[in-house]
Amino acid sequence: MERRPVIDIFRRFGMAFILLVMIVALSFMNPRFFSVSNFLTIMRQVAINGALAAGMTMVILTGGIDLSVGGSVALAGCLAAGALRSTGNPGMAIGVALGVGLMIGTVNGFFVSYAKLPPFIVTLATLALARGFTLVYTEGRPILVDSPVFDVIGGGFVGRIPVPVLIMAFVYVIVGFVLNRTKFGRLVYAIGGNEQACRLSGVNVERNKTLVYVWCGLLAGLSSVILSARLLSAQPTAGTGYELDAIAAVILGGTSLSGGEGGVGGTLVGAFIIGVLANGLNLLNVSPFYQDVAKGAVILAAVLMDKAFHSTVDSR
């Protein structure tokens, strides 16, 4: 019984503790890691995956999954860059990016919710479609982004805080409010916990599940704006593997793949774990061939540790 408080604390703050351990260890391994400039770099890098992971959290809370977000980032970014090149209007370009994300999210939501197709298959198909349309539109060539507005979005500061970090913080405030303080948010958790019971209670499950995918698509469109602004170009291969990093951040943050349990607070910690690990491996000059191996091992070890503590608590 005496160990119960320690286990309960780890259950709530375990991943934050793992993140802290990683920061301390990497600081000893490379003094350059523990610097203001490097932490700002990490936060900029995390901003993109963090925004994607916030939308992914909503999807996974319903028991679904969205593999299309990487392709959505590429297509939305390239179409937005094309609109900017044609019109010179950054507002229109941002609107195009958000609109493309909304469209892809709506398509995903319709086929998952109303056509009753497995989300894995639907979003894998839209991932392939988005990648294909991106390559057709760009002919495999990047599109330069030349706009003072995009310069500010990608590299600007408010005080000493990078603009992409402020955008990510705004996203988490909004998504956190929606999930924790609105009827829709309560229904997201309820659908993930027991979809059939929600349906029998008169909840419009199809509409609410569709809205979850719309949210995820919208945030993918927003992430494409941040990425294009950082690179000052829209790459047809942008977003490759982003869906896996977003899912990893959500799972590291404690959200259950079966739905109904978790939240964006943990997801933010998970996104920072991935960002800190990638940054630290780069500073340690670890070969890119081994970085994915290390990332996979750390993610697996962290999740197994968290599951072990959860199981210990549940058995008491």
C-alpha positions in Angstrom: 0.0 0.0 0.0 2.9 2.4 0.7 4.0 2.2 -3.0 0.5 3.2 -4.2 1.1 7.0 -4.1 4.4 6.7 -6.0 2.7 4.5 -8.7 -0.3 6.9 -8.9 2.1 9.9 -9.4 3.9 8.0 -12.2 0.7 7.1 -13.8 -0.2 10.8 -14.0 3.2 12.3 -14.6 5.3 9.4 -15.9 5.9 10.7 -19.4 6.8 14.1 -18.1 9.3 12.5 -15.8 10.8 10.5 -18.8 11.0 13.8 -20.7 12.9 15.4 -17.8 15.3 12.5 -17.6 16.0 12.7 -21.3 16.7 16.5 -21.0 19.1 16.0 -18.1 20.9 13.0 -19.8 21.3 14.8 -23.1 22.6 17.9 -21.3 25.4 15.9 -19.8 26.1 14.2 -23.1 26.4 17.4 -25.0 26.6 20.8 -23.3 25.2 22.5 -26.4 21.9 20.8 -25.8 21.1 22.8 -22.7 21.0 26.3 -24.3 18.3 28.8 -25.0 18.9 28.8 -28.7 18.7 25.0 -28.8 15.5 24.9 -26.8 14.0 27.5 -29.2 15.0 25.2 -32.1 13.3 22.2 -30.4 10.1 24.2 -29.8 10.0 25.3 -33.5 10.4 21.7 -34.6 7.8 20.4 -32.1 5.2 23.0 -33.2 4.4 21.2 -36.5 4.1 17.7 -35.0 2.4 19.1 -32.0 -0.4 20.7 -34.0 -0.8 17.5 -36.0 -0.9 15.4 -32.8 -3.6 17.6 -31.3 -5.9 16.7 -34.1 -4.8 13.1 -34.0 -5.7 13.0 -30.3 -9.3 13.8 -31.1 -9.5 11.0 -33.7 -7.9 8.4 -31.5 -10.1 9.3 -28.6 -13.0 8.1 -30.7 -11.2 4.8 -31.4 -10.2 5.9 -34.9 -7.0 6.7 -36.7 -5.9 9.1 -39.4 -3.0 8.1 -41.6 -3.6 10.9 -44.2 -2.2 13.8 -42.3 1.2 13.6 -43.8 -0.2 13.7 -47.3 -2.6 16.5 -46.3 0.4 18.6 -45.2 2.0 18.1 -48.6 -1.1 18.8 -50.7 -2.3 21.7 -48.6 1.2 23.3 -48.5 1.7 23.0 -52.3 -1.7 24.3 -53.3 -1.3 27.2 -50.8 2.1 28.0 -52.3 0.6 27.8 -55.8 -2.1 30.2 -54.8 0.4 32.6 -53.2 2.5 32.5 -56.4 -0.5 33.2 -58.6 -2.3 35.9 -56.5 0.4 37.3 -54.2 -2.3 37.2 -51.4 -1.0 35.4 -48.3 -4.4 35.4 -46.7 -5.9 33.5 -49.7 -2.9 31.1 -49.5 -3.6 30.3 -45.9 -7.3 29.9 -46.6 -6.4 27.4 -49.4 -4.3 25.4 -47.0 -7.0 25.3 -44.3 -9.6 24.6 -46.9 -7.7 21.6 -48.4 -7.2 20.2 -44.9 -11.0 20.6 -44.2 -11.9 18.9 -47.4 -9.7 15.9 -46.8 -10.9 15.7 -43.2 -14.5 15.8 -44.4 -13.9 13.0 -46.9 -12.3 10.9 -44.3 -15.1 11.5 -41.8 -17.8 10.7 -44.4 -16.4 7.4 -45.4 -15.5 6.4 -41.9 -18.8 7.5 -40.2 -21.5 7.2 -42.9 -20.0 4.6 -45.3 -18.9 2.5 -42.2 -15.4 1.8 -43.7 -12.4 1.1 -41.5 -10.6 4.3 -40.7 -7.2 2.6 -41.4 -8.2 1.8 -45.0 -10.0 5.1 -45.6 -7.2 7.3 -44.4 -4.5 5.2 -46.1 -6.4 5.7 -49.3 -6.6 9.5 -48.9 -2.9 9.5 -48.0 -2.1 7.9 -51.3 -4.6 10.3 -53.1 -3.1 13.4 -51.5 0.4 12.3 -52.3 -0.5 11.6 -55.9 -2.3 14.9 -56.5 0.6 16.7 -54.9 3.1 15.2 -57.4 0.7 15.8 -60.3 0.3 19.5 -59.3 3.9 20.2 -58.7 5.4 17.8 -61.2 7.7 16.8 -58.4 9.3 20.3 -58.0 9.1 22.5 -54.9 7.3 25.8 -55.0 9.0 28.8 -53.4 7.1 30.8 -50.8 7.9 34.5 -50.9 5.8 36.6 -48.5 6.5 38.7 -45.5 3.5 37.2 -43.7 4.9 33.7 -44.2 8.3 35.0 -43.0 6.7 36.0 -39.7 4.8 32.8 -39.4 7.8 30.6 -39.9 10.6 32.7 -38.3 9.1 35.6 -36.4 9.1 36.2 -32.7 6.8 37.7 -30.1 9.2 38.8 -27.5 11.5 35.8 -27.3 8.9 33.2 -28.2 8.8 31.9 -31.8 5.5 32.5 -33.6 5.1 28.8 -34.5 5.2 28.0 -30.8 2.5 30.5 -30.1 0.4 29.0 -32.8 0.9 25.6 -31.3 0.0 26.9 -27.8 -3.2 28.5 -29.2 -4.1 25.2 -30.9 -3.7 23.3 -27.6 -5.8 25.9 -25.7 -8.6 25.6 -28.2 -8.5 21.8 -28.5 -8.2 21.4 -24.8 -11.2 23.7 -24.2 -13.2 21.8 -26.8 -12.5 18.4 -25.3 -12.9 19.3 -21.7 -15.5 22.1 -21.6 -17.9 21.5 -24.4 -20.7 19.0 -25.1 -18.9 17.9 -28.3 -15.8 17.1 -26.3 -17.7 14.9 -23.8 -19.3 13.1 -26.7 -15.9 12.4 -28.2 -14.9 10.6 -25.0 -18.2 8.8 -24.8 -18.0 7.6 -28.4 -14.5 6.2 -27.8 -15.7 4.6 -24.5 -18.8 2.9 -25.9 -20.0 3.9 -29.4 -23.0 1.6 -29.4 -24.2 2.9 -26.0 -24.0 6.5 -27.4 -26.0 5.5 -30.5 -28.7 3.9 -28.3 -28.8 7.0 -26.2 -29.8 9.1 -29.2 -26.3 10.6 -29.9 -25.7 11.4 -33.6 -22.5 9.3 -33.6 -21.9 9.7 -37.4 -22.0 13.5 -37.3 -19.7 13.8 -34.3 -17.2 11.3 -35.7 -17.1 13.2 -38.9 -16.4 16.5 -37.1 -13.4 14.8 -35.3 -11.9 14.0 -38.7 -12.7 17.6 -39.9 -10.8 19.0 -36.9 -7.8 16.7 -37.7 -7.8 17.8 -41.3 -8.0 21.5 -40.4 -5.0 21.2 -38.1 -3.1 19.3 -40.8 -3.8 22.3 -43.1 -2.5 24.7 -40.4 0.6 22.6 -39.9 1.3 22.8 -43.7 1.3 26.6 -43.4 3.8 26.5 -40.5 6.1 24.0 -42.4 6.0 26.0 -45.7 6.7 29.2 -43.8 9.7 27.7 -42.0 11.2 26.3 -45.2 10.1 29.2 -47.4 9.0 26.6 -49.9 6.4 23.9 -50.3 7.9 20.5 -51.0 6.0 17.8 -52.7 7.5 15.2 -50.4 6.7 17.3 -47.3 5.1 15.5 -44.4 6.5 12.1 -45.1 6.2 10.0 -41.9 4.5 12.9 -40.0 1.4 10.7 -39.4 3.6 8.2 -37.5 5.2 10.9 -35.4 1.8 12.3 -34.6 0.4 8.9 -33.6 3.5 8.2 -31.5 3.1 11.5 -29.7 -0.5 10.7 -28.9 0.3 7.2 -27.6 3.3 8.4 -25.6 0.9 11.0 -24.0 -1.3 8.3 -22.6 -4.2 8.3 -25.0 -5.6 4.8 -25.5 -5.7 3.4 -29.1 -9.1 1.9 -28.2 -10.5 5.3 -27.5 -12.2 7.0 -24.6 -9.1 7.8 -22.4 -6.4 10.5 -22.7 -6.1 14.1 -23.6 -4.0 16.8 -25.3 -1.9 17.6 -22.2 -0.2 14.2 -22.4 0.0 14.5 -26.2 2.0 17.7 -25.9 4.5 15.9 -23.6 4.7 13.1 -26.1 5.4 15.5 -28.9 8.3 17.0 -26.9 9.7 13.6 -26.1 10.0 12.9 -29.9 11.3 16.4 -30.6 13.9 16.3 -27.8 15.1 12.8 -28.8 15.5 13.8 -32.5 17.4 17.0 -31.6 19.6 15.2 -29.1 20.5 12.5 -31.6 21.5 15.1 -34.2 23.7 17.0 -31.7 25.4 13.7 -30.8 26.1 13.1 -34.5 24.2 9.8 -34.5 23.8 8.5 -38.1 20.4 9.0 -39.6 20.3 5.3 -40.3 20.3 4.7 -36.5 18.1 7.6 -35.4 14.8 5.8 -36.3 16.0 2.7 -34.5 16.7 4.8 -31.4 13.4 6.6 -31.7 11.5 3.4 -32.0 13.3 1.8 -29.0 12.7 4.8 -26.7 9.0 5.0 -27.7 8.6 1.3 -27.1 10.4 1.3 -23.8 8.5 4.4 -22.6 5.1 2.9 -23.5 6.0 -0.5 -21.9 7.0 1.3 -18.7 3.9 3.3 -18.6 1.7 0.2 -19.3 3.5 -1.7 -16.5 2.7 1.0 -14.0 -0.9 1.2 -15.2 -1.2 -2.6 -14.8 0.2 -2.4 -11.3 -2.3 0.2 -10.2 -5.2 -1.6 -11.9 -4.3 -4.9 -10.1 -4.5 -3.3 -6.7 
